[in-house]
Amino acid sequence: MGNICGKEKSDNFTSPGRTVGTAPPQNAAPKASVPKKTAKVAGPGRTLGGSVGSGSTPSTGEQQQQTPDEARRRAAEAAEARAVGASRGGKLQAQLDAQKKQSRSDALKEASKQELARREADDATQAKNWD
């Protein structure tokens, strides 16, 4: 059975072919040129980020040596800055924060109030539609 929506496929054995052990025919069509590899920039690495003029990027080409404590301190400062930036939020974030501050009993009381309000609304709807 064939595909009614597709094109007919020619038979694989309609071309003259070649014998075993011979090279495939060379195409006369030109090929696209392969770009040359670009040279990698060699030199000292630079620290990314930081404020302008903080000295994090050496201007003389010399790489500044940092102690592990200094690197750890900078990483902690960056993490703290990200945390402060992420803590700001909108209305939903404020609601989530308020919900997190509630104790378990407060959360259960709030859920109970909402359930009672829902039941009262359902009862009122049933009474209204009784007739």
Secondary structure as GFF3:
##gff-version 3
##sequence-region A 1 131
A	DSSP	alpha_helix	68	87	.	.	.	ID=ss1
A	DSSP	alpha_helix	91	101	.	.	.	ID=ss2
A	DSSP	alpha_helix	104	128	.	.	.	ID=ss3
###
